[in-house]
Amino acid sequence: MEWTGLNELREKYLSFFESKGHLRLDSFPLVPNNDNSLLLINSGMAPMKKWFLGQEEPPRHRVTTCQKCIRTPDIERVYDIWTKEVGIDPSHMVRFGKEDNFWEHGSGPCGPCSEIYFDRGPEHGCGKPDCKVGCDCDRYMEVWNLVFSQFDSDGKGTYTRLERPNIDTGMGLERLACVMQGVGNLFEVDTVHNILNHVERITGKTYGRDHATISAEEERFSRTIDQGLNILSNLIDNIEKAAAEGKRRVLAGIDAFKLNDTFGFPLDLTKEIAAENGIEVDEDSFRTEMQKQREKARKDRLSRDISGWTADLFGALDASATEFLGYGTLEAEAKIVALSDGDELTDAVSTDDGAKEGVLVVLDRTPFYAESGGQVADTGVIATAGGAHLAVTACKKTPKGYYVHTCTLLDGVVQAGDKVIASVERDRRHAIMRNHTGAHLLQKALREVLGAHVHQAGSYEDDERVRFDFTHFNAVTPQELAEVERIVNAKIFEALPVHIKVMPLKEAKELGAMALFGEKYGDIVRVVDVEGFSTEFCGGTHVSNTAELGCFKILSESSVAAGIRRIEGTTGYGVLRLLDEKSDMLNQTAGALKVSNIHDLPARAAALTAELRSVQKELDDLKQRQTAMKASGLFEDAKDVDGIKIFTMYLTGTATDALRKLCDNGAVR
C-alpha cells in the first residue's frame, strides 16, 4: 500500500468527486447555522439537512466537501448488491440490524448504512476466537460509511420519508490517513505529527517518542528500500541482457530518477550498486529529469491557491499583514518584506543571462488586488529604488494576510528591504472593474426576468469578459436573454452611482444585501450598492458609476451542470472588439459572395441557396439517368441460383432515391 499524506488524501477525495460532476464546497462552520437540533456539527451531511429536507435549493444536486466535525464516541437488498452485483466476497460482509447499521444523530435525515472497515491484522486484535467486525479491540477500524438517507427523524422514534432521498458517502479523513500511512492513531498522522515536531523545535523538548515508533518508521523505510532494490535489480538484469547483444552498460537517467523520486534512492547509492555490476549511470539525463520535476512542482505550486500549498513559503514570516490600498489607488510606495525565488525564502534575487520567472515578492502595502471571489488578480510593475524592475503577473493572498506577488525579474537585483513603487496596469484594472460591476447588474436582471430562485453559483471576471453561473433549471430563451441584456444596458444608460460601504453584517442584511451562497462573512462586511437597483456583499473592485461600463453584451448562454446555467458577457471595449470582429466577418463574407453592400447579404445568400438547390436537383436527375442507362441490360444478364435471380452492379456517387428506384425495378423484373 502506497504511503499517502493526509492533505493528498483530502485532495484526491475531493478531486475524484469533482471529476464526476460534484460541486466542491468549503467546510461549513462548526457551529450550525439556524439549526437548533445540534450544538456542534458532528458529520459531513449535517450542514446539508435543509437541502435533503427540501427546505432550500442546493447550489448543485451533487456536492463534495471536507467537513470539520466534532465527534463524540460513538438490509437485505444492500447485502445482495454488494455480494452479487459488486462482487464482494460474502466472507467479507457482516450483516447487523438497525442498532448498528442505521445512521442517525438526533433529529434530521437518517437511514440504513453500509460501513467499510479496514482489517489491521491479527496482531492488533484481542486474540479471542470470535474476534470480528464489531469487536471492541483495535483490529477492525471503520474508515468509510455509505448512508442511504431516506427518513427524517424527529428524534423521538418517528420517521417520515425524506422529500429528497440521497446517498451520503462519508470518508473519515484521519482514519484513512492512519491506514495509508501505517500508523496506529490520529496523533501519528503526518499533519498532526508535523505540529508536534514544530512544538518540539520551539520548546526543545521531545514528547512521547518511544522505541516502538522509531522501529515502525525504520521498518517502513526498509520496506521502501527493499522495493527499490528489487526494481534496480531487474533493471540491472535487463542491462546485462542488452550488453550481451553489444549494447552499452548504462543505466538510463530516467530510471535513476524514478528510483530517487519514488523510493528515495540517493543517486550515490544507485551509482554504487550499478558500479558493483560494471554499469554506469547517465547522470546528465538524471539531472535533466530532476530539473523538469522542480520546474513542474514550481508551476503547479504557483498555479494553485497559496492557502492550499503543502508548505506555505511565508508561513514562518514574522510581519504584519499586507495593507491593501487598491480600492483607492493604483500606485503606491512600499517596502519588500519577504522575497523568494519560488523554492525558498532568500535575501536577494538577480537576473543571470535573462529575465528570471517565478520570483515571489511580499510587500508591506500594495495596490495590487489579489485573486479572490472570482475576480482575477491585477498585473503591473514593481520598480525598486536601485533600478530593478519586476513584471507582476499574479497576486494571491496567504492565510496570514500576506499579498504574494508572482513576478518576472526583468533586470537588476532585488533585495528584501528594498523600497519600491508598485504600479497596477491601469487600463486592465478598469476593464476588470467594468466587468465585475456588470456581473452585479446581470444577477439582478436575471432575478427580475427569471425569478427570485436565481442565485449566483460561481463567477469569473477578467479584463475581457464576465462569466456568471447561476441556479436555473431550463435554458434561458432568446427572448429572456434579450430582456436581461436590455435591463442591464438600461441601468448603464441611467448612469446610476455605485456606492461602496463597510458596515456590520447585521446592518447589511437589514438593507437586503445579497450574500454569495456558502460564503463565510465576518462581523464587518463590504457592500456594493448600485443605487436603486442592486445591493450585494462583495470584496471586489468596481466602477463608481454604471455609465463607466459603456455597454453590455451577452456572448453566450450554456449549461454547466444539472440546474446550473452560465452566461458570458462583456462590457466597454469588449463590446467594441466584438463589433469589430462581426464587421470584419461580414465584410469577408460580402467579398466572398461578390456583394458590394453588406446590407444586400441576406438577399444574396437566399438567391445563392436557391441556385444551389436547382443545380443539385439537375445533378441528381442526371445521375439517375446515368444509372438507368448502366442498368438497362443488367436485368437480362441476371444469373439464376436455385431459382433466385441475382444481378450485381458497382455504382459510385449515386443518390439514395436513384438506388431505391433501381431496386424497385429489379423487384418487378
C-alpha positions as CSV (number, residue, x, y, z in Angstrom):
1,M,0.0,0.0,0.0
2,E,1.4,3.4,-1.0
3,W,2.0,5.9,1.8
4,T,-0.2,8.9,1.3
5,G,-0.2,12.2,3.2
6,L,-3.4,13.5,4.8
7,N,-3.5,16.6,2.6
8,E,-3.0,14.5,-0.5
9,L,-5.8,12.1,0.6
10,R,-8.2,15.1,1.1
11,E,-7.4,16.5,-2.4
12,K,-7.7,13.1,-4.1
13,Y,-11.1,12.5,-2.5
14,L,-12.5,16.0,-3.4
15,S,-10.9,15.9,-6.9
16,F,-12.4,12.5,-7.6
17,F,-16.0,13.6,-6.9
18,E,-15.3,16.9,-8.6
19,S,-14.4,14.9,-11.7
20,K,-17.8,13.2,-11.5
21,G,-19.7,16.4,-11.7
22,H,-19.9,17.3,-8.0
23,L,-19.5,20.9,-6.8
24,R,-16.7,21.3,-4.3
25,L,-17.8,23.4,-1.3
26,D,-15.7,24.7,1.6
27,S,-16.2,23.2,5.0
28,F,-19.2,24.7,6.8
29,P,-18.7,26.3,10.2
30,L,-18.6,24.0,13.2
31,V,-21.4,25.9,14.8
32,P,-24.6,25.1,13.0
33,N,-26.4,27.9,11.2
34,N,-30.2,28.1,12.0
35,D,-30.3,24.5,13.3
36,N,-31.3,24.1,17.0
37,S,-31.1,20.3,16.9
38,L,-27.2,20.3,17.1
39,L,-24.8,22.1,19.4
40,L,-21.9,21.4,17.0
41,I,-21.6,19.9,13.5
42,N,-20.9,16.2,14.0
43,S,-21.0,14.8,10.4
44,G,-20.3,15.8,6.9
45,M,-24.0,15.8,5.9
46,A,-25.3,17.7,9.0
47,P,-25.0,21.2,7.4
48,M,-26.9,20.0,4.4
49,K,-30.0,18.8,6.2
50,K,-32.1,21.8,4.9
51,W,-31.3,20.5,1.3
52,F,-32.3,16.9,2.0
53,L,-35.5,18.1,3.7
54,G,-36.4,20.2,0.6
55,Q,-36.3,23.4,2.7
56,E,-33.7,25.1,0.5
57,E,-32.3,24.6,-3.0
58,P,-28.7,23.5,-3.0
59,P,-26.2,25.1,-5.5
60,R,-26.0,21.7,-7.2
61,H,-27.6,18.3,-6.6
62,R,-24.1,16.7,-6.3
63,V,-21.6,18.3,-3.9
64,T,-18.5,17.3,-2.1
65,T,-16.9,18.7,1.0
66,C,-14.2,18.0,3.6
67,Q,-16.2,19.0,6.7
68,K,-14.7,19.9,10.0
69,C,-16.6,17.9,12.7
70,I,-16.7,17.4,16.5
71,R,-17.3,13.7,17.1
72,T,-18.2,12.0,20.4
73,P,-17.7,8.3,20.8
74,D,-19.9,6.8,19.3
75,I,-30.7,-4.8,4.9
76,E,-31.3,-7.5,2.7
77,R,-31.2,-5.6,-0.7
78,V,-28.0,-3.8,0.1
79,Y,-26.3,-7.1,1.0
80,D,-27.3,-8.6,-2.4
81,I,-26.0,-5.6,-4.2
82,W,-22.6,-5.8,-2.5
83,T,-22.2,-9.6,-2.9
84,K,-24.0,-10.4,-6.2
85,E,-23.6,-7.2,-8.3
86,V,-20.4,-5.6,-7.0
87,G,-18.8,-9.0,-6.3
88,I,-17.6,-8.6,-2.7
89,D,-16.7,-12.0,-1.1
90,P,-19.6,-12.8,1.3
91,S,-17.0,-13.7,3.9
92,H,-16.0,-10.0,3.9
93,M,-19.6,-8.9,4.6
94,V,-21.1,-8.7,8.1
95,R,-24.8,-8.1,8.5
96,F,-26.1,-6.1,11.5
97,G,-29.5,-4.8,12.4
98,K,-30.8,-1.3,12.9
99,E,-28.9,-0.8,16.1
100,D,-25.6,-1.0,14.2
101,N,-26.4,-0.4,10.5
102,F,-28.6,2.7,10.8
103,W,-27.1,6.1,10.8
104,E,-28.7,8.9,12.8
105,H,-27.6,11.8,15.0
106,G,-30.6,13.1,16.9
107,S,-33.3,14.6,14.7
108,G,-33.0,15.1,11.0
109,P,-32.1,13.0,7.9
110,C,-31.1,9.4,8.6
111,G,-31.2,5.9,7.1
112,P,-29.6,2.5,6.7
113,C,-25.9,2.4,6.0
114,S,-23.0,0.3,4.8
115,E,-19.9,0.7,6.8
116,I,-16.4,-0.1,5.3
117,Y,-13.8,-1.4,7.7
118,F,-10.1,-2.0,7.4
119,D,-8.6,-5.1,8.9
120,R,-5.3,-4.1,10.5
121,G,-4.3,-7.7,11.1
122,P,-4.5,-10.2,14.0
123,E,-1.5,-8.5,15.7
124,H,-3.8,-5.6,16.6
125,G,-6.6,-7.8,17.8
126,C,-7.7,-9.2,21.2
127,G,-6.8,-12.8,20.4
128,K,-10.3,-14.1,21.0
129,P,-11.5,-16.9,18.7
130,D,-14.7,-14.9,17.9
131,C,-12.9,-11.6,17.2
132,K,-14.7,-9.9,14.2
133,V,-16.1,-6.6,13.0
134,G,-17.8,-5.0,15.9
135,C,-15.3,-6.3,18.5
136,D,-14.0,-3.6,20.9
137,C,-10.4,-4.3,20.1
138,D,-8.2,-2.3,17.7
139,R,-8.1,-4.8,14.8
140,Y,-11.1,-3.6,12.7
141,M,-11.2,0.2,12.0
142,E,-14.2,1.8,10.3
143,V,-12.9,4.2,7.5
144,W,-16.0,4.9,5.4
145,N,-19.7,5.0,5.7
146,L,-22.3,4.9,2.9
147,V,-25.6,6.3,4.3
148,F,-28.8,5.8,2.3
149,S,-30.6,8.8,3.7
150,Q,-34.3,8.1,3.3
151,F,-36.0,9.3,6.5
152,D,-36.4,12.4,8.6
153,S,-36.3,11.5,12.3
154,D,-37.9,13.8,14.9
155,G,-35.5,12.3,17.5
156,K,-38.4,10.6,19.3
157,G,-38.8,7.5,17.3
158,T,-41.0,8.8,14.4
159,Y,-39.5,8.5,10.9
160,T,-41.0,10.1,7.8
161,R,-39.8,9.8,4.2
162,L,-37.4,12.5,3.1
163,E,-38.5,14.7,0.3
164,R,-35.1,14.2,-1.4
165,P,-33.6,10.8,-0.6
166,N,-29.9,10.7,-1.2
167,I,-26.6,8.7,-0.8
168,D,-24.2,10.3,1.6
169,T,-20.7,8.8,1.1
170,G,-18.5,9.9,4.0
171,M,-14.8,9.1,4.4
172,G,-13.0,9.6,7.7
173,L,-10.0,11.6,6.5
174,E,-7.8,11.0,9.5
175,R,-8.8,7.3,9.8
176,L,-7.9,6.6,6.2
177,A,-4.7,8.5,6.6
178,C,-3.9,6.1,9.5
179,V,-4.4,3.2,7.1
180,M,-2.4,4.7,4.2
181,Q,0.4,5.8,6.5
182,G,0.5,2.6,8.6
183,V,0.2,4.4,11.9
184,G,-1.8,3.4,15.0
185,N,-3.7,6.6,15.8
186,L,-4.5,10.1,14.7
187,F,-1.6,11.7,16.6
188,E,0.9,9.8,14.3
189,V,-0.6,11.1,11.0
190,D,1.8,13.3,9.1
191,T,-0.1,16.6,9.5
192,V,-0.6,16.2,13.3
193,H,2.9,14.9,13.7
194,N,4.3,18.0,11.9
195,I,2.6,20.1,14.5
196,L,4.1,18.1,17.3
197,N,7.5,18.4,15.6
198,H,7.2,22.1,15.5
199,V,6.2,22.3,19.1
200,E,9.3,20.2,19.9
201,R,11.6,22.6,18.0
202,I,10.1,25.6,19.8
203,T,10.4,24.0,23.3
204,G,13.5,22.0,22.8
205,K,11.7,19.0,24.3
206,T,10.9,15.6,22.9
207,Y,7.4,14.4,23.6
208,G,6.1,10.8,23.5
209,R,8.8,9.3,21.4
210,D,9.5,5.7,22.1
211,H,11.4,2.9,20.6
212,A,8.3,1.3,19.0
213,T,7.5,4.4,16.9
214,I,11.1,4.7,15.7
215,S,11.2,1.0,14.9
216,A,8.0,1.2,12.9
217,E,9.4,4.1,10.9
218,E,12.6,2.2,10.3
219,E,10.6,-0.8,9.2
220,R,8.6,1.3,6.7
221,F,11.8,2.8,5.3
222,S,13.3,-0.6,5.0
223,R,10.3,-1.9,3.0
224,T,10.6,1.1,0.6
225,I,14.3,0.5,0.1
226,D,13.6,-3.2,-0.5
227,Q,11.1,-2.4,-3.2
228,G,13.6,0.0,-4.8
229,L,16.4,-2.7,-4.7
230,N,14.1,-5.2,-6.4
231,I,13.4,-2.7,-9.2
232,L,17.1,-1.8,-9.5
233,S,18.0,-5.5,-9.7
234,N,15.5,-6.0,-12.5
235,L,17.0,-3.0,-14.4
236,I,20.5,-4.4,-14.0
237,D,19.4,-7.8,-15.3
238,N,17.9,-6.1,-18.4
239,I,21.1,-4.1,-18.9
240,E,23.2,-7.3,-18.6
241,K,21.0,-9.0,-21.3
242,A,21.3,-6.0,-23.6
243,A,25.1,-5.9,-23.1
244,A,25.3,-9.5,-24.3
245,E,23.9,-8.2,-27.6
246,G,26.6,-5.5,-27.8
247,K,24.7,-2.6,-26.2
248,R,26.3,-0.2,-23.7
249,R,26.2,-1.0,-19.9
250,V,24.4,2.2,-18.9
251,L,21.5,2.8,-16.6
252,A,19.2,5.4,-18.1
253,G,18.9,8.7,-16.2
254,I,15.1,8.4,-16.2
255,D,15.3,5.1,-14.3
256,A,17.7,6.6,-11.8
257,F,15.3,9.5,-11.4
258,K,12.3,7.2,-10.8
259,L,14.3,5.3,-8.1
260,N,15.1,8.6,-6.4
261,D,11.6,10.2,-6.8
262,T,9.5,7.1,-5.8
263,F,11.7,5.2,-3.4
264,G,14.0,7.9,-2.1
265,F,17.1,6.3,-3.6
266,P,20.0,8.8,-3.5
267,L,21.9,9.0,-6.7
268,D,25.1,8.0,-5.0
269,L,23.5,4.7,-3.7
270,T,22.3,3.9,-7.2
271,K,25.7,4.7,-8.7
272,E,27.4,2.5,-6.1
273,I,25.2,-0.5,-6.7
274,A,25.4,0.0,-10.5
275,A,29.3,0.2,-10.3
276,E,29.5,-3.1,-8.5
277,N,27.9,-4.6,-11.6
278,G,30.1,-2.7,-14.0
279,I,27.3,-0.3,-15.1
280,E,27.5,3.4,-15.5
281,V,24.7,5.9,-14.7
282,D,23.6,8.6,-17.2
283,E,24.0,11.4,-14.7
284,D,23.3,14.2,-17.2
285,S,20.0,12.7,-18.1
286,F,19.2,12.2,-14.4
287,R,19.8,15.9,-13.6
288,T,17.7,16.9,-16.6
289,E,14.8,14.9,-15.1
290,M,15.3,16.4,-11.7
291,Q,15.2,19.9,-13.2
292,K,12.0,19.0,-15.1
293,Q,10.4,17.9,-11.8
294,R,11.5,21.0,-10.0
295,E,10.0,23.2,-12.7
296,K,6.8,21.2,-12.8
297,A,6.5,21.4,-9.0
298,R,7.1,25.2,-9.1
299,K,4.5,25.8,-11.8
300,D,2.0,23.6,-10.0
301,R,2.5,25.4,-6.8
302,L,2.2,28.8,-8.4
303,S,-0.9,27.8,-10.2
304,R,-2.7,26.8,-7.0
305,D,-4.2,28.9,-4.4
306,I,-1.5,29.8,-1.9
307,S,-3.7,28.7,1.0
308,G,-3.6,25.2,-0.4
309,W,0.2,24.9,-0.6
310,T,1.5,21.9,1.3
311,A,4.2,24.2,2.9
312,D,3.5,27.9,2.8
313,L,6.8,29.6,2.0
314,F,5.8,32.6,4.0
315,G,4.2,30.7,6.9
316,A,7.1,31.5,9.3
317,L,7.3,35.2,8.3
318,D,7.0,37.4,11.4
319,A,5.5,40.6,10.0
320,S,2.2,42.5,9.8
321,A,-0.3,41.5,7.2
322,T,-0.1,43.4,3.9
323,E,-2.1,46.6,3.8
324,F,-4.3,46.6,0.6
325,L,-4.6,50.1,-0.9
326,G,-6.1,49.1,-4.3
327,Y,-9.6,50.3,-3.6
328,G,-8.4,53.9,-3.7
329,T,-5.2,54.0,-5.7
330,L,-3.4,52.1,-8.4
331,E,0.2,53.2,-7.4
332,A,1.9,53.3,-4.1
333,E,5.2,53.4,-2.3
334,A,6.0,50.2,-0.4
335,K,8.8,48.0,1.0
336,I,9.7,44.4,0.3
337,V,9.0,42.4,3.4
338,A,10.0,39.0,2.1
339,L,11.4,37.5,-1.1
340,S,11.5,34.0,-2.7
341,D,13.0,32.5,-5.8
342,G,10.0,30.2,-5.9
343,D,11.6,27.4,-4.0
344,E,12.7,29.0,-0.7
345,L,13.0,32.4,1.1
346,T,16.0,34.4,0.1
347,D,17.6,37.8,0.8
348,A,18.2,38.7,-2.8
349,V,17.3,37.6,-6.4
350,S,19.2,38.7,-9.5
351,T,18.9,38.1,-13.3
352,D,21.5,35.8,-14.7
353,D,21.6,35.7,-18.5
354,G,18.0,36.8,-18.9
355,A,14.7,37.5,-17.2
356,K,14.0,35.3,-14.1
357,E,10.5,34.0,-13.7
358,G,8.7,32.8,-10.6
359,V,10.1,35.4,-8.2
360,L,7.7,35.9,-5.2
361,V,7.5,39.2,-3.5
362,V,5.6,40.2,-0.3
363,L,5.1,44.0,0.2
364,D,4.1,45.8,3.4
365,R,1.4,47.6,1.4
366,T,0.1,47.1,-2.1
367,P,-2.4,48.5,-4.7
368,F,-2.5,45.0,-6.4
369,Y,-5.8,43.2,-6.0
370,A,-5.2,39.5,-5.0
371,E,-7.2,36.9,-6.9
372,S,-10.4,36.4,-4.9
373,G,-14.2,36.0,-5.3
374,G,-14.0,35.2,-9.0
375,Q,-12.1,38.4,-9.8
376,V,-8.6,37.9,-11.3
377,A,-5.5,39.5,-9.9
378,D,-4.1,42.7,-11.1
379,T,-0.9,42.9,-13.2
380,G,1.6,45.6,-13.4
381,V,5.2,46.6,-12.4
382,I,7.2,46.8,-9.2
383,A,10.3,49.1,-9.6
384,T,13.0,49.3,-6.9
385,A,14.9,52.4,-5.9
386,G,18.0,50.6,-7.1
387,G,16.7,50.3,-10.7
388,A,15.4,46.8,-10.8
389,H,12.1,46.1,-12.5
390,L,9.7,43.2,-11.8
391,A,6.7,42.5,-14.0
392,V,3.8,41.3,-11.8
393,T,1.8,38.5,-13.4
394,A,-0.3,37.4,-10.5
395,C,-1.1,38.2,-6.9
396,K,-2.5,35.9,-4.2
397,K,-3.2,36.3,-0.5
398,T,-1.9,33.8,2.1
399,P,-4.0,32.8,5.2
400,K,-1.9,35.1,7.3
401,G,-2.8,38.1,5.1
402,Y,0.4,38.4,3.0
403,Y,-0.1,39.6,-0.6
404,V,2.3,37.4,-2.6
405,H,3.1,39.0,-6.0
406,T,4.3,36.5,-8.6
407,C,6.8,38.3,-10.7
408,T,9.3,38.1,-13.5
409,L,12.5,39.9,-12.7
410,L,13.3,41.8,-15.9
411,D,16.6,43.4,-14.8
412,G,18.8,44.2,-11.9
413,V,19.0,42.9,-8.4
414,V,16.1,42.9,-5.9
415,Q,16.6,42.5,-2.2
416,A,14.4,42.1,0.9
417,G,14.0,45.5,2.5
418,D,14.1,47.4,-0.8
419,K,11.8,50.4,-1.2
420,V,9.7,50.2,-4.3
421,I,7.0,51.8,-6.4
422,A,4.2,49.3,-7.1
423,S,2.1,50.3,-10.1
424,V,-1.1,48.4,-11.3
425,E,-1.8,48.2,-15.1
426,R,-4.5,50.9,-15.2
427,D,-6.4,50.1,-18.4
428,R,-6.6,46.4,-17.5
429,R,-7.9,47.1,-13.9
430,H,-10.6,49.5,-15.2
431,A,-11.7,46.8,-17.7
432,I,-11.9,44.3,-14.8
433,M,-13.9,46.7,-12.7
434,R,-16.4,47.3,-15.6
435,N,-16.9,43.5,-15.9
436,H,-17.3,43.0,-12.2
437,T,-19.9,45.7,-11.8
438,G,-21.5,44.2,-14.9
439,A,-21.8,40.8,-13.0
440,H,-23.8,42.5,-10.3
441,L,-26.2,44.2,-12.8
442,L,-26.5,40.8,-14.6
443,Q,-27.5,38.9,-11.5
444,K,-30.2,41.5,-10.6
445,A,-31.6,41.5,-14.1
446,L,-31.7,37.7,-14.2
447,R,-33.7,37.7,-10.9
448,E,-36.1,40.2,-12.4
449,V,-36.6,38.2,-15.6
450,L,-36.3,34.6,-14.4
451,G,-37.4,34.8,-10.8
452,A,-36.1,35.1,-7.2
453,H,-34.8,31.5,-7.3
454,V,-31.8,32.7,-9.3
455,H,-28.7,32.7,-7.1
456,Q,-25.0,33.0,-8.0
457,A,-23.3,29.6,-8.3
458,G,-19.9,31.0,-9.3
459,S,-18.4,33.8,-11.3
460,Y,-15.2,35.0,-13.1
461,E,-14.2,38.5,-14.1
462,D,-11.2,39.5,-16.0
463,D,-10.4,42.3,-18.4
464,E,-12.1,40.7,-21.4
465,R,-15.3,39.2,-20.1
466,V,-17.6,38.3,-17.2
467,R,-18.7,34.7,-16.7
468,F,-21.7,34.2,-14.4
469,D,-23.0,30.9,-13.2
470,F,-26.5,30.8,-11.6
471,T,-29.2,28.4,-10.5
472,H,-31.9,27.8,-13.1
473,F,-33.4,24.6,-14.4
474,N,-34.1,25.4,-18.0
475,A,-32.1,27.0,-20.9
476,V,-32.7,30.7,-20.9
477,T,-34.8,31.6,-24.1
478,P,-33.5,34.1,-26.6
479,Q,-36.4,36.4,-25.6
480,E,-35.4,36.2,-21.9
481,L,-31.7,36.8,-22.8
482,A,-32.7,39.9,-24.8
483,E,-34.8,41.2,-21.9
484,V,-31.9,40.6,-19.4
485,E,-29.5,42.4,-21.8
486,R,-32.0,45.3,-22.2
487,I,-32.3,45.8,-18.4
488,V,-28.6,45.8,-17.9
489,N,-28.0,48.4,-20.6
490,A,-30.9,50.5,-19.3
491,K,-29.2,50.7,-15.9
492,I,-25.9,51.6,-17.6
493,F,-27.5,54.4,-19.6
494,E,-29.2,55.7,-16.4
495,A,-25.7,56.4,-15.0
496,L,-26.5,55.1,-11.6
497,P,-24.0,55.9,-8.8
498,V,-22.2,52.9,-7.3
499,H,-21.6,53.2,-3.5
500,I,-19.1,51.1,-1.6
501,K,-19.9,50.8,2.1
502,V,-18.3,49.0,5.0
503,M,-20.8,48.1,7.8
504,P,-21.7,45.5,10.4
505,L,-23.1,42.2,9.0
506,K,-26.4,42.6,10.7
507,E,-26.9,46.1,9.2
508,A,-26.0,44.8,5.7
509,K,-28.6,42.1,6.0
510,E,-31.3,44.5,7.0
511,L,-30.5,46.5,3.9
512,G,-31.3,43.4,1.9
513,A,-27.8,42.9,0.6
514,M,-27.4,39.6,-1.3
515,A,-24.8,37.2,0.1
516,L,-22.9,34.6,-2.0
517,F,-24.3,31.1,-1.2
518,G,-22.0,29.2,1.2
519,E,-19.6,32.2,1.7
520,K,-18.3,33.0,5.2
521,Y,-18.5,36.6,6.3
522,G,-17.0,38.3,9.3
523,D,-18.8,40.8,11.6
524,I,-17.9,43.7,9.3
525,V,-18.6,43.4,5.6
526,R,-18.2,45.4,2.4
527,V,-21.3,46.1,0.5
528,V,-21.6,47.3,-3.2
529,D,-24.7,49.2,-3.8
530,V,-25.8,50.2,-7.3
531,E,-28.2,53.0,-6.3
532,G,-31.8,51.9,-6.5
533,F,-31.1,48.6,-8.3
534,S,-28.8,46.0,-6.6
535,T,-27.1,45.6,-3.3
536,E,-24.6,42.8,-2.7
537,F,-21.8,41.7,-0.4
538,C,-18.6,42.0,-2.4
539,G,-14.8,42.5,-1.8
540,G,-14.0,43.1,-5.4
541,T,-13.2,46.3,-7.3
542,H,-16.0,48.3,-9.0
543,V,-16.7,51.4,-11.1
544,S,-18.1,54.5,-9.4
545,N,-21.0,54.9,-11.9
546,T,-22.7,52.4,-14.1
547,A,-22.2,54.7,-17.1
548,E,-18.5,53.8,-17.0
549,L,-19.5,50.3,-18.3
550,G,-20.3,51.9,-21.7
551,C,-22.4,49.0,-22.9
552,F,-23.1,45.3,-22.1
553,K,-23.4,42.4,-24.5
554,I,-24.2,38.8,-23.8
555,L,-21.8,36.5,-25.6
556,S,-23.3,33.1,-24.8
557,E,-25.6,31.0,-22.6
558,S,-25.0,27.4,-21.8
559,S,-25.4,24.6,-19.2
560,V,-22.7,23.9,-16.7
561,A,-24.4,21.1,-14.7
562,A,-27.8,20.0,-13.7
563,G,-29.7,23.1,-12.5
564,I,-26.7,25.4,-13.2
565,R,-26.6,27.8,-16.2
566,R,-23.8,30.0,-17.4
567,I,-23.9,33.4,-19.1
568,E,-20.8,35.0,-20.6
569,G,-20.8,38.7,-21.4
570,T,-18.6,41.7,-21.9
571,T,-18.6,45.5,-21.4
572,G,-16.8,48.6,-22.6
573,Y,-14.0,48.0,-25.1
574,G,-15.0,44.3,-25.1
575,V,-18.3,45.3,-26.9
576,L,-16.3,47.4,-29.4
577,R,-14.0,44.5,-30.1
578,L,-17.0,42.2,-30.7
579,L,-18.5,44.7,-33.1
580,D,-15.2,45.0,-35.0
581,E,-15.0,41.1,-35.2
582,K,-18.5,40.9,-36.6
583,S,-17.9,43.7,-39.0
584,D,-14.7,42.0,-40.3
585,M,-16.7,38.7,-40.7
586,L,-19.5,40.5,-42.6
587,N,-17.0,42.2,-44.9
588,Q,-15.1,39.0,-45.6
589,T,-18.4,37.2,-46.4
590,A,-19.6,40.0,-48.6
591,G,-16.3,39.8,-50.5
592,A,-16.6,36.1,-51.0
593,L,-20.1,36.5,-52.3
594,K,-19.2,39.4,-54.5
595,V,-21.6,41.8,-52.7
596,S,-20.6,45.5,-52.6
597,N,-23.1,46.4,-49.8
598,I,-23.3,44.2,-46.7
599,H,-27.0,45.0,-46.4
600,D,-27.5,43.0,-49.6
601,L,-26.0,39.9,-48.0
602,P,-29.3,38.3,-46.9
603,A,-30.8,38.5,-50.4
604,R,-27.6,37.3,-52.0
605,A,-27.4,34.3,-49.6
606,A,-31.1,33.4,-50.3
607,A,-30.5,33.6,-54.0
608,L,-27.4,31.5,-53.9
609,T,-29.1,28.9,-51.8
610,A,-32.0,28.6,-54.3
611,E,-29.4,28.4,-57.1
612,L,-27.6,25.6,-55.4
613,R,-30.8,23.6,-54.8
614,S,-31.6,23.9,-58.5
615,V,-28.2,22.8,-59.6
616,Q,-28.3,19.9,-57.1
617,K,-31.7,18.8,-58.5
618,E,-30.3,18.8,-62.0
619,L,-27.3,16.8,-60.9
620,D,-29.4,14.2,-59.2
621,D,-31.6,13.9,-62.3
622,L,-28.5,13.4,-64.4
623,K,-27.1,10.8,-62.1
624,Q,-30.4,8.9,-62.1
625,R,-30.5,8.8,-65.9
626,Q,-26.9,7.6,-66.0
627,T,-27.7,4.8,-63.5
628,A,-30.7,3.8,-65.6
629,M,-28.6,3.6,-68.7
630,K,-26.0,1.4,-67.0
631,A,-28.7,-0.9,-65.7
632,S,-30.6,-1.2,-69.0
633,G,-29.1,-4.6,-69.8
634,L,-28.4,-5.6,-66.3
635,F,-31.6,-7.5,-65.6
636,E,-31.4,-9.6,-68.8
637,D,-28.0,-10.9,-67.7
638,A,-29.1,-11.9,-64.2
639,K,-27.8,-15.3,-63.0
640,D,-30.2,-18.0,-61.7
641,V,-29.1,-19.5,-58.4
642,D,-31.5,-22.1,-57.0
643,G,-34.4,-20.3,-58.6
644,I,-33.3,-16.9,-57.5
645,K,-32.2,-14.3,-60.0
646,I,-29.1,-12.5,-58.9
647,F,-27.6,-9.4,-60.6
648,T,-24.7,-7.2,-59.4
649,M,-23.6,-3.7,-60.3
650,Y,-20.9,-1.3,-59.0
651,L,-22.1,2.3,-58.6
652,T,-20.5,5.4,-57.0
653,G,-22.0,8.8,-56.1
654,T,-25.5,7.6,-56.7
655,A,-28.3,9.3,-54.9
656,T,-30.4,7.3,-52.4
657,D,-33.6,7.9,-54.4
658,A,-32.0,6.6,-57.6
659,L,-30.8,3.4,-55.8
660,R,-34.2,2.8,-54.3
661,K,-35.9,3.2,-57.8
662,L,-33.3,0.8,-59.3
663,C,-34.1,-1.8,-56.7
664,D,-37.8,-1.4,-57.2
665,N,-37.3,-2.0,-60.9
666,G,-35.3,-5.1,-60.1
667,A,-38.1,-6.5,-57.9
668,V,-40.7,-6.0,-60.7
669,R,-38.5,-7.9,-63.2
